[in-house]
Each structure stands twice: as structure tokens, then as C-alpha cells.
Amino acid sequence: MRIIDTHTHIFDEAFDSDRAEVVARAVDAGVVGMMCPAIDSQTHDRLLDLCDSYPKLCFPMMGLHPTSVNDNPEWQTELSLVEKMLAQTGGRRFYAVGEIGLDFYWSRDWMQQQTEAFERQIETALKCGIPIAVHTRDAWPETISVLRKYAGRGLRGVMHAFSGTVEDYLAVRECGDFVFGIGGVVTYKKSALPQVLERMSLEDIVLETDSPYLPPVPYRGQRNESSYITRVCARVAEIKGVSEETVAETTTRTAVRLFGI
């Protein structure tokens, strides 16, 4: 099987002791691409060093994570840095603006600032002609409200770690060319995602790990890594009633189309 992990933080310090081995296990498992989202300037060097070390495997995004806006007096400076890096011509290629979005899990005190950062980065993505990778947590109505502002403008992207309802899925699809990242949560016993996934088209799905976070069963409580994406693939195949090879082939084709790999 050939699978693209559309969201992994393999540059995270959680992998500092064995990153090469983690990459090797992923490749052995069939992973042929890892989409690596930015968080903020504190980790830009780690992200870019990783992608320089594995240029045919690791593909960088650039963006400002919504929680990096919270209680950060320098968030606008951070945002300007993102815009400057994405505007550079003849330099490094970024495959998406991400991860960006809205996250009100920790606090709703920064809603206005997060929304401004989200909208500015969407405008940057449209200007650059690249997709967005959207993080949303405890903010589905607000996220959809923002995306609706850009309907009909050619907006495209992936809803990272999709955990919404069927109604959320349908609403986002009306806003542009969006696909939905499915990760380890789909394997959890109490997850409602399998029931939603039954109503979704396989062509609208991509696979992800979000490693080192959200590991699939049987690795819950442990560090996640890209090789575990085969567990996600197997569960999606079970839910959709198709072969694992079909899921891998279809989701990989969708990821290649979206990110232009």
C-alpha cells in the first residue's frame, strides 16, 4: 500500500531520540508522504530542518496555529512572518497554509484575534493558490461561519482531525473544495466518527495521524507515529466496506490532488 499521512508533527521534540527510526518504520508501512504543518515561529526551524532532511518524503506547510494566538502579544508579528514566508518567490515551496483555524477549548477570550488570524491566512492561501489545513476545536459553528464567507472564491483545503457531524461535513463541502482528515479517533470505542463516516464519500477523505498526538487503538496512551496510519486505514476500510488497498489508493490520490505533491 502507498499512503500519505496528511498531518504529522514528526518535527516535534517527542521524536528527538529516534526520529530516523520513526521515519524508517513509516516508510516500511507504506507511507510515501508526510504533510507537516507549522505551529508558530518557535518550531519553524525544526519543521524546515526536517523537510530538508527528507525532501522527497516530508512536505512543509506554513501557518499560525490558533492556540498560538491566545495570550500572545506578538501574534500579529507571528502572522506577518507567516505571510512573508509564503510570499517569497523562487524559494521554499509550502504545500498549504496550516495549521490554521479556531480553537476555543482552552478559552473563548481570544475569539476575535483567532478569527482575524484565520481570515487573514485564508486570504493569503487564496492569493498564493494553495490549500488550507484547518484546525477546529469547540468551534464548529464559528469555523463554518468563517468558511462561508469565502464560498465561491476557489477556497480548498483539508479539515484536520475531522470530528464534526454529518451536517458539519455537508456545510463545509458547500464552502469549497474540502476534504476531511481521518485519524486515530475513528478507532476509539466511544467515538461517533464511524457513524458520520458511513455517510461520507470515500473520495472526500484523507488519512492522517497527527502524531505524536491521538494514537489509534491499540496504542492509546502512547506516542503516535506515522506508521500507525495503517490502523486508521484498516478501520476506515471496515466502516466503508471496502479493501484497505482501496482506501489507501483513494485517499492518497485525493491528497496528491489537493496538495499538488
C-alpha positions as CSV (number, residue, x, y, z in Angstrom):
1,M,0.0,0.0,0.0
2,R,1.0,3.6,-0.6
3,I,-0.4,6.1,2.0
4,I,0.1,9.8,2.6
5,D,0.0,10.9,6.2
6,T,-1.7,14.3,5.6
7,H,-0.9,15.7,9.1
8,T,2.1,14.8,11.3
9,H,4.3,16.8,13.7
10,I,7.3,14.5,13.3
11,F,9.5,17.5,13.9
12,D,8.2,17.6,17.5
13,E,10.7,17.1,20.3
14,A,8.9,13.9,21.2
15,F,10.8,12.3,18.3
16,D,14.2,13.7,19.0
17,S,15.6,10.5,20.3
18,D,14.6,8.2,17.5
19,R,13.3,10.3,14.5
20,A,15.2,8.3,11.9
21,E,13.8,5.1,13.2
22,V,10.3,6.5,13.2
23,V,10.7,7.6,9.6
24,A,12.0,4.2,8.6
25,R,9.0,2.5,10.2
26,A,6.7,4.7,8.4
27,V,8.3,4.0,5.0
28,D,8.2,0.3,5.8
29,A,4.5,0.6,6.5
30,G,3.9,2.2,3.1
31,V,3.9,5.9,3.9
32,V,5.1,7.8,0.8
33,G,4.5,11.3,2.0
34,M,4.1,13.2,5.3
35,M,2.4,16.6,5.3
36,C,4.0,18.7,8.1
37,P,2.0,21.7,9.5
38,A,3.6,24.7,11.1
39,I,2.6,25.8,14.6
40,D,4.5,29.1,15.2
41,S,8.0,30.6,15.0
42,Q,9.3,28.6,17.9
43,T,9.2,25.4,15.8
44,H,9.8,26.8,12.3
45,D,13.5,25.8,12.3
46,R,12.6,22.3,13.4
47,L,10.0,21.9,10.7
48,L,12.1,23.2,7.9
49,D,15.2,21.2,9.0
50,L,13.1,18.0,9.0
51,C,11.8,18.7,5.5
52,D,15.3,19.5,4.3
53,S,16.5,16.1,5.7
54,Y,13.7,14.2,3.9
55,P,12.8,16.3,0.9
56,K,11.0,13.6,-1.0
57,L,9.0,12.4,2.0
58,C,8.2,15.4,4.2
59,F,6.4,18.4,2.8
60,P,6.0,21.6,4.8
61,M,3.0,23.8,5.4
62,M,3.3,27.3,6.9
63,G,0.8,28.9,9.2
64,L,0.0,30.2,12.7
65,H,-1.9,27.7,14.9
66,P,-4.9,29.3,16.6
67,T,-3.8,28.5,20.2
68,S,-0.5,30.3,19.4
69,V,-2.7,33.5,19.2
70,N,-4.0,33.1,22.7
71,D,-2.5,35.4,25.3
72,N,0.3,36.3,22.8
73,P,1.0,40.0,22.4
74,E,3.2,39.2,19.4
75,W,0.6,37.2,17.4
76,Q,0.3,39.8,14.7
77,T,4.1,39.8,14.3
78,E,3.9,36.0,14.0
79,L,1.2,36.3,11.4
80,S,3.3,38.8,9.4
81,L,6.2,36.3,9.4
82,V,3.9,33.6,8.0
83,E,2.7,35.9,5.3
84,K,6.3,37.0,4.4
85,M,7.5,33.3,4.2
86,L,4.5,32.4,2.0
87,A,5.0,35.4,-0.3
88,Q,8.7,34.5,-1.1
89,T,9.1,33.7,-4.7
90,G,11.8,31.4,-6.0
91,G,12.4,30.0,-2.6
92,R,11.0,27.1,-0.5
93,R,7.7,25.7,-1.5
94,F,4.9,25.4,1.0
95,Y,2.1,23.0,0.2
96,A,-0.6,24.5,2.3
97,V,-1.3,27.3,4.8
98,G,-1.6,25.4,8.0
99,E,-2.4,24.6,10.5
100,I,-4.8,27.4,11.0
101,G,-8.4,27.8,12.3
102,L,-10.3,28.3,15.6
103,D,-9.8,26.6,18.9
104,F,-12.0,27.7,21.9
105,Y,-11.3,24.6,24.0
106,W,-9.0,26.4,26.4
107,S,-10.6,29.8,26.3
108,R,-13.0,31.9,24.3
109,D,-11.3,35.1,25.4
110,W,-9.4,35.3,22.1
111,M,-12.2,34.6,19.7
112,Q,-11.8,38.0,17.9
113,Q,-8.0,37.6,17.5
114,Q,-8.2,34.0,16.4
115,T,-10.9,34.8,13.8
116,E,-8.8,37.7,12.4
117,A,-5.7,35.4,12.1
118,F,-7.8,32.7,10.5
119,E,-9.3,35.0,7.9
120,R,-6.0,36.7,7.1
121,Q,-4.4,33.3,6.5
122,I,-7.3,32.2,4.3
123,E,-6.8,35.4,2.2
124,T,-3.1,34.5,1.9
125,A,-3.9,31.0,0.8
126,L,-6.2,32.3,-1.9
127,K,-3.5,34.8,-3.0
128,C,-0.9,32.0,-3.2
129,G,-3.2,29.5,-4.8
130,I,-2.6,26.8,-2.2
131,P,-5.0,24.9,0.2
132,I,-5.5,25.4,3.9
133,A,-5.3,22.9,6.7
134,V,-8.0,23.8,9.2
135,H,-7.9,23.0,12.9
136,T,-11.2,23.4,14.7
137,R,-11.9,22.5,18.3
138,D,-15.0,23.5,20.2
139,A,-15.7,26.0,17.4
140,W,-17.6,24.3,14.7
141,P,-20.4,26.9,14.2
142,E,-17.8,29.7,14.2
143,T,-15.5,27.9,11.8
144,I,-18.3,27.2,9.3
145,S,-19.4,30.8,9.6
146,V,-15.9,32.0,8.5
147,L,-15.6,29.4,5.7
148,R,-19.0,30.5,4.3
149,K,-17.6,34.0,3.7
150,Y,-15.3,32.5,1.1
151,A,-17.7,30.2,-0.7
152,G,-17.4,30.6,-4.5
153,R,-13.8,32.1,-4.3
154,G,-12.0,28.8,-5.0
155,L,-11.1,28.0,-1.4
156,R,-9.8,24.5,-0.9
157,G,-8.3,22.5,1.9
158,V,-8.5,19.8,4.5
159,M,-10.4,19.7,7.8
160,H,-7.7,18.3,10.0
161,A,-8.8,15.7,12.6
162,F,-12.4,15.9,11.5
163,S,-14.7,15.3,14.4
164,G,-17.9,17.1,13.2
165,T,-21.4,15.9,12.4
166,V,-22.8,14.9,9.1
167,E,-24.3,18.4,9.0
168,D,-20.9,19.9,9.5
169,Y,-19.5,17.8,6.7
170,L,-22.2,18.9,4.3
171,A,-21.9,22.6,5.3
172,V,-18.1,22.6,4.8
173,R,-18.4,21.0,1.4
174,E,-20.6,23.8,0.3
175,C,-17.8,26.3,1.1
176,G,-15.3,25.0,-1.3
177,D,-13.1,22.0,-2.4
178,F,-12.7,20.5,1.1
179,V,-11.6,17.0,2.2
180,F,-11.6,15.6,5.7
181,G,-8.7,14.2,7.7
182,I,-9.5,11.0,9.5
183,G,-7.1,9.8,12.2
184,G,-6.8,7.6,15.3
185,V,-10.1,8.8,16.8
186,V,-12.0,6.7,14.3
187,T,-10.7,3.6,16.1
188,Y,-11.9,4.7,19.6
189,K,-14.8,2.7,21.1
190,K,-16.9,5.6,22.1
191,S,-16.2,7.7,19.0
192,A,-19.2,8.9,17.0
193,L,-17.0,9.3,13.9
194,P,-17.7,5.9,12.4
195,Q,-21.4,6.7,12.1
196,V,-20.5,10.0,10.4
197,L,-18.0,8.3,8.2
198,E,-20.7,6.0,6.9
199,R,-22.4,9.0,5.3
200,M,-19.3,10.5,3.8
201,S,-17.9,9.8,0.4
202,L,-14.5,7.9,0.4
203,E,-13.3,10.5,-2.2
204,D,-13.8,13.2,0.4
205,I,-11.4,11.5,2.9
206,V,-7.7,11.7,3.6
207,L,-5.8,9.8,6.3
208,E,-3.7,11.4,9.0
209,T,-2.0,10.6,12.3
210,D,-1.5,14.0,14.0
211,S,1.5,12.3,15.6
212,P,2.6,12.4,18.3
213,Y,-1.0,13.0,19.3
214,L,-4.2,11.0,19.1
215,P,-2.8,7.5,18.6
216,P,-5.1,4.8,17.3
217,V,-6.1,1.7,19.2
218,P,-4.2,-0.3,20.4
219,Y,-1.7,2.5,21.0
220,R,-3.8,4.9,23.1
221,G,-1.8,6.5,25.9
222,Q,1.4,6.1,23.9
223,R,3.2,8.4,21.4
224,N,1.6,8.3,18.0
225,E,3.7,7.9,14.8
226,S,3.1,7.8,11.1
227,S,3.5,4.0,10.7
228,Y,0.3,3.6,12.8
229,I,-1.7,5.1,9.9
230,T,-2.3,1.6,8.7
231,R,-4.5,1.1,11.7
232,V,-6.6,4.1,10.6
233,C,-6.7,2.8,7.1
234,A,-7.9,-0.6,8.3
235,R,-10.7,0.9,10.4
236,V,-11.9,3.2,7.6
237,A,-11.9,0.2,5.2
238,E,-14.1,-1.8,7.7
239,I,-16.5,1.1,8.1
240,K,-16.8,1.7,4.3
241,G,-17.0,-2.0,3.4
242,V,-14.0,-1.8,1.0
243,S,-10.5,-3.2,1.0
244,E,-7.6,-1.5,2.8
245,E,-5.9,-1.1,-0.6
246,T,-8.9,0.8,-2.0
247,V,-8.8,3.2,1.0
248,A,-5.1,3.7,0.7
249,E,-5.3,4.3,-3.1
250,T,-8.3,6.6,-3.0
251,T,-7.1,8.7,0.0
252,T,-3.6,9.0,-1.5
253,R,-4.9,10.1,-4.8
254,T,-7.0,12.7,-3.1
255,A,-4.1,14.0,-1.1
256,V,-1.9,14.3,-4.2
257,R,-4.6,16.2,-5.9
258,L,-5.2,18.6,-3.0
259,F,-1.6,19.4,-2.1
260,G,-0.1,19.1,-5.6
261,I,2.6,16.7,-4.5
